[in-house]
């Protein structure tokens, strides 16, 4: 059974709309905090909030989504809540107030993507559709606000924090639109028999899965330095605000191109070596930003996003999907999110703030590049393919 064009368009349109707010928030949020006067240590703390909440909140919401029957209900509710909380950060002028809002926002903002992926992979595996070709529409949605904000934001460097208010308004509006669009997704029913069913946890006891967790958590921690400091790096090397988003857009273009071929790459070299390749990309990308690059060098380094995001994300979520019982897919994906974007990124975010204060921004990138070398060595030595190595297509 193949996915019909109408259903394919419904998934594609959802991913496009769901990633619009993420493209609005991600590049500029920590630059906003920096311009509010927060120190490197405070930035590291704020950046650690989301991954810390990712350890607990997504598995909880994934279990709720599985238990309530139709996972779309939980997905829509979380999207609305995040849209209502995020704009409050415009008015939180103290570190304490900002931290409180980040905690509330992070509790509801991360799980929707894992739940949506669980819904999608359920259909992908039944219809043998290429997950990457559906997911690339999210990449396009991420890119749109990056380009649009270039026409809105200040054309200088180090403008006041208030010049970044459009990111909060844009996030709220686009998040509400995506919540309404959840209805176009097909119904997706979880297991009503229990809350926080331990069968989803037992799937993670497989030795091959544990071997995947270790390097994935290390690499996620290292790449958190990039997500926290890349826009601040652009500020430091003199890139004006209205052009910063374009460098993020280059990475999205690379991500989108890789989505078109990632299924074939996995088929040719397997999940393990696709994952190892993604770790090599992490090392090269972080090492690149340990130098004061000009615009051409920055653009070239951003092309590595094809490996550091697309190859990493598709290889790992496909692995998780194959070892988790079908009725517990939302729980499985959110548990994986808790370990990588949660535990790994929480530690990495806090340590990157400390390292930036101790060694400077570029010294910090050099340290975290070395960390990814360790992750790659562990992956080569320990990771094994799951029994079924065929990518969904």
C-alpha positions in Angstrom: 0.0 0.0 0.0 1.4 3.4 -1.1 0.6 6.8 0.4 -1.8 8.6 -1.8 -1.0 12.2 -3.0 -3.8 13.7 -0.8 -2.4 12.2 2.4 1.1 13.1 1.4 0.1 16.8 0.9 -1.6 16.8 4.3 1.5 15.6 6.1 3.7 18.0 4.1 1.5 21.0 4.8 1.4 20.2 8.5 5.2 20.0 8.8 5.6 23.2 6.8 3.3 25.1 9.2 4.6 23.4 12.4 8.2 24.6 11.6 7.3 28.2 10.9 7.4 29.2 14.6 10.6 27.2 15.2 12.3 29.2 12.4 11.1 32.3 14.0 12.4 31.5 17.5 15.6 29.4 17.1 18.0 31.9 15.5 17.3 34.9 17.6 16.1 33.9 21.1 19.5 33.8 22.8 20.7 36.9 21.0 17.6 38.6 22.5 18.6 37.3 26.0 22.2 38.5 25.4 20.9 42.0 24.5 18.8 42.0 27.7 22.1 41.9 29.5 22.3 38.3 30.6 25.8 36.9 31.2 27.3 33.7 29.6 26.5 31.8 32.8 22.9 33.0 32.7 22.7 32.2 29.0 23.9 28.7 29.7 21.3 28.3 32.4 18.5 29.5 30.2 19.7 27.2 27.4 19.7 24.3 29.7 16.1 24.7 30.8 14.6 23.3 27.6 16.7 20.2 27.6 16.2 19.6 31.3 12.5 19.8 30.8 12.9 17.5 27.7 14.0 14.8 30.1 10.6 14.7 31.9 8.0 16.6 29.8 8.1 14.8 26.4 7.9 11.3 27.9 5.0 12.4 30.0 3.1 14.0 27.1 4.0 11.1 24.9 2.4 8.7 27.5 -0.7 11.0 27.7 -0.9 11.1 23.9 -0.8 7.3 23.7 -3.3 6.9 26.6 -5.9 9.3 25.3 -6.4 7.4 22.1 -6.2 10.0 19.4 -2.7 11.5 19.7 -3.8 14.6 17.7 -5.7 16.0 20.7 -2.6 16.2 22.9 -0.6 17.6 20.0 -3.0 20.5 19.3 -3.3 21.4 23.0 0.5 21.6 23.4 0.8 23.8 20.4 -1.8 26.3 21.7 -0.2 26.4 25.2 3.3 27.2 23.7 1.8 30.0 21.6 0.3 31.6 24.6 3.4 31.4 26.9 6.2 32.4 24.5 5.3 36.2 24.0 5.5 36.8 27.7 9.3 36.8 27.4 9.1 40.3 25.8 8.0 41.7 29.2 10.2 39.6 31.5 13.0 42.0 32.3 14.6 40.1 35.1 16.5 36.9 35.0 14.2 35.2 37.5 11.0 36.1 35.5 12.7 35.0 32.2 13.8 31.7 33.8 10.2 31.0 35.0 8.7 31.6 31.6 11.4 29.4 30.0 10.4 26.6 32.3 6.7 27.0 31.5 7.4 27.3 27.8 9.8 24.3 27.6 7.3 22.1 29.5 5.0 22.2 26.5 7.0 23.2 23.4 9.3 20.2 22.7 6.9 17.2 22.8 4.7 18.2 19.8 7.4 17.4 17.3 8.1 13.9 18.7 4.3 13.2 18.8 3.9 14.4 15.2 6.8 12.2 14.1 5.2 9.2 15.8 1.9 9.9 13.9 3.9 10.3 10.6 6.1 7.2 11.1 3.0 5.1 11.8 1.7 5.9 8.3 5.2 5.9 6.7 5.9 2.3 7.8 2.5 1.1 6.6 2.8 2.7 3.2 6.6 2.4 2.8 7.0 6.1 2.2 10.3 8.0 2.5 10.1 9.9 5.8 12.7 12.3 4.8 10.7 13.5 1.8 7.8 14.4 4.1 10.0 15.9 6.8 11.7 18.2 4.3 8.6 20.4 4.2 9.3 21.2 7.8 12.7 22.4 6.7 11.1 24.7 4.1 8.8 26.0 6.8 11.7 26.8 9.0 13.4 28.8 6.3 10.5 31.1 5.5 10.7 33.3 8.6 14.5 33.4 8.3 14.1 35.2 5.0 11.1 37.2 6.0 12.8 38.5 9.2 15.6 39.8 7.0 13.3 42.4 5.7 12.0 43.4 9.2 14.9 43.3 11.6 17.5 46.1 12.1 20.3 46.3 9.5 23.0 47.1 12.0 24.9 45.1 14.7 24.0 45.1 18.4 20.6 46.8 18.1 18.4 47.0 21.2 16.6 43.9 22.4 13.3 45.4 21.5 14.2 45.3 17.8 13.7 41.5 18.1 10.1 41.6 19.4 8.8 40.4 16.0 10.1 36.9 16.7 7.7 36.6 19.7 4.7 37.9 17.7 5.5 35.7 14.7 6.0 32.6 16.9 2.6 33.0 18.6 0.6 33.5 15.3 2.3 30.7 13.4 2.0 28.3 16.3 -1.8 28.9 16.6 -2.1 28.3 12.8 -0.3 25.0 13.1 -2.4 23.9 16.0 -5.5 24.3 13.9 -3.9 22.4 11.1 -3.5 19.3 13.3 -6.9 18.2 12.1 -5.6 17.4 8.6 -3.4 14.6 10.0 -4.9 11.1 10.0 -6.2 9.7 13.4 -3.5 8.1 15.3 -4.4 5.8 18.3 -2.2 4.8 21.1 -2.5 2.2 23.8 -5.2 3.0 26.3 -4.3 0.2 28.7 -1.8 2.0 30.9 -0.1 5.3 31.8 3.7 5.4 31.3 3.6 1.8 30.1 7.0 0.3 30.9 7.0 -1.7 27.7 8.2 1.5 25.9 11.1 1.7 28.4 12.0 -2.0 28.0 12.5 -1.4 24.3 15.5 0.7 25.3 17.2 -2.2 27.1 18.4 -3.7 23.9 22.2 -3.6 23.9 22.4 -2.1 20.4 20.1 0.7 21.4 22.1 1.5 24.5 25.2 1.6 22.3 23.4 4.2 20.2 22.4 6.3 23.2 25.9 7.0 24.5 27.4 8.7 21.4 24.0 10.4 20.6 23.8 12.0 24.0 27.4 13.2 23.8 26.9 14.6 20.3 23.6 16.3 21.3 25.4 18.0 24.2 28.2 19.2 21.9 25.9 20.6 19.3 23.9 22.5 22.0 26.9 24.9 22.0 26.1 25.7 18.3 22.4 26.3 18.9 23.1 28.5 21.9 26.0 30.6 20.5 25.9 30.6 16.6 23.9 33.8 16.3 26.0 35.4 19.0 29.1 34.3 17.0 27.6 36.1 13.9 27.2 39.2 16.0 30.8 38.9 17.2 32.2 38.6 13.6 30.1 41.6 12.5 27.1 40.1 10.7 24.1 42.6 10.9 20.8 41.4 12.3 19.0 41.4 9.0 21.5 39.1 7.4 21.9 36.6 10.4 18.8 34.7 9.4 20.2 34.1 5.9 23.1 32.1 7.3 20.6 29.9 9.2 18.7 29.6 5.9 21.8 28.2 4.2 21.7 25.3 6.8 18.1 24.7 6.0 18.8 24.5 2.3 21.4 21.9 3.0 19.0 20.1 5.4 16.3 20.1 2.7 18.6 18.7 0.0 19.7 15.9 2.3 16.1 15.0 3.1 15.7 14.2 -0.6 18.4 11.5 -0.6 18.7 10.4 3.0 16.5 7.3 2.5 18.8 6.1 -0.3 21.9 6.9 1.8 20.6 4.7 4.7 19.8 2.0 2.2 23.3 2.1 0.8 25.4 2.4 4.0 23.0 1.5 6.8 21.8 3.3 9.9 25.1 2.9 11.8 27.3 4.5 9.2 24.8 7.3 8.4 24.9 8.1 12.2 28.7 8.0 12.2 28.8 10.3 9.2 26.5 12.8 11.1 28.9 12.8 14.0 31.8 13.6 11.7 29.8 16.5 10.4 29.3 17.7 14.0 33.1 17.7 14.6 33.9 19.7 11.4 31.1 22.2 12.0 32.1 23.0 15.6 35.8 23.2 14.7 35.0 25.6 11.9 33.4 28.1 14.3 36.5 28.0 16.5 38.0 30.5 13.9 36.8 34.0 12.9 35.3 33.1 9.6 34.2 35.5 6.9 30.8 35.2 5.2 32.0 32.6 2.6 33.5 30.4 5.3 30.4 30.7 7.5 28.2 29.7 4.6 30.4 26.6 3.8 30.3 25.5 7.5 26.5 25.8 7.5 26.2 23.3 4.7 27.3 20.7 7.2 23.8 20.9 8.7 22.9 18.2 6.1 24.9 15.9 8.3 24.6 17.3 11.8 20.8 17.6 11.7 19.3 15.6 8.8 21.6 12.5 8.9 21.6 12.5 12.7 17.8 13.0 13.1 16.6 10.6 10.4 19.0 7.8 11.3 18.2 7.9 15.0 14.4 8.3 14.9 14.2 5.5 12.3 16.3 3.3 14.7 13.9 4.2 17.6 10.8 3.5 15.5 12.1 0.0 14.7 12.7 -1.0 18.3 9.6 0.4 19.8 6.2 -1.4 19.8 3.8 0.3 17.2 1.2 1.1 19.8 3.8 3.0 21.9 5.5 5.0 19.2 4.8 8.4 20.8 6.2 7.2 24.1 9.3 5.8 22.3 10.0 8.9 20.4 9.5 11.2 23.4 11.8 9.0 25.5 14.5 9.3 22.9 14.0 13.0 22.9 14.4 13.0 26.6 17.8 11.4 26.4 19.3 13.3 23.5 17.6 16.8 23.4 17.0 16.4 27.1 19.9 15.0 29.1 22.6 15.6 26.5 21.6 19.1 25.6 21.0 20.1 29.2 24.6 19.3 30.3 26.0 20.6 27.0 24.2 23.9 27.3 25.3 24.6 30.8 28.9 23.5 30.1 29.1 25.6 26.9 28.1 28.7 28.9 30.9 28.0 31.4 33.4 27.2 28.7 32.6 30.4 26.8 33.2 32.4 29.9 36.5 30.6 30.5 38.0 30.2 27.1 36.1 32.7 24.9 33.5 31.9 22.3 35.9 30.4 19.7 37.8 28.4 22.3 34.5 26.9 23.5 33.7 25.7 20.0 37.2 24.1 19.8 36.6 22.2 23.1 33.2 20.9 21.9 34.6 19.8 18.6 37.0 17.5 20.5 34.0 16.1 22.4 32.4 15.0 19.2 35.5 13.0 18.3 34.9 11.0 21.4 31.3 10.4 20.4 32.4 9.3 16.9 34.9 6.8 18.3 32.3 5.3 20.6 29.8 5.0 17.7 32.3 3.2 15.5 33.2 0.8 18.3 29.8 0.0 19.7 26.8 0.8 17.5 25.2 -2.1 15.6 22.4 -2.2 13.0 18.9 -3.0 14.1 17.6 -6.3 12.6 15.6 -4.5 9.8 18.0 -2.2 8.0 15.6 -1.2 5.3 14.8 2.6 5.4 11.1 3.6 5.0 10.5 4.8 1.5 
